[in-house]
Amino acid sequence: MAADHAHDSHDHHDDGDFHVSYKGYATGFILSVLLTAIPFWLVMAKVLPSPKMTGFVILGFAAVQMVVHMIYFLHMNAKVEQGWSLLALLFTAALVVIMLSGSVWVMYHMNANMMPTPDPAAMRNMP
């Protein structure tokens, strides 16, 4: 019996895991609803002066909402799994940024260097 009691006390140590609570889920849900409703309202009411600015603001709200989801629903922080899940996420994000920016750069330069400049005289003679 004494050995079982010693074993039980060893199993309940605090290893820095994120503890799930109803309050955490409720906070995440409310933030998610707000971060969805505000951009929807910005678009429907045409609050911002240009579509380009509206797009950038919506992208900002989307980035914040992704962070809210990672913290409140995926329970990612620097303490869970000794930070390895956060490190893996950062590595993945870096790879995605490199791949996307490289793809856009290649497409831009292919478009700029491969497309012929239209000659106005040649354009008039086209059928």
QUIVENLIN-V192892 format. One record per pair of residues at least 4 apart in sequence whose ideal C-beta (glycine too) atoms are under 6 Angstrom apart, sorted by sequence separation. I is the first residue (numbers start at 1). J is the second residue. If there is no record, write none. Layout:
I|J  I|J
//
This chain:
31|35  33|37  41|45  68|72  69|73  70|74  81|85  83|87  97|101  98|102  109|113  110|114  111|115  42|47  48|53  78|83  80|85  118|123  48|54  70|76  78|86  76|85  76|86  42|54  39|58  39|61  35|61  35|64  35|65  31|68  28|68  28|72  28|73  24|72  18|75  18|80  16|79
//
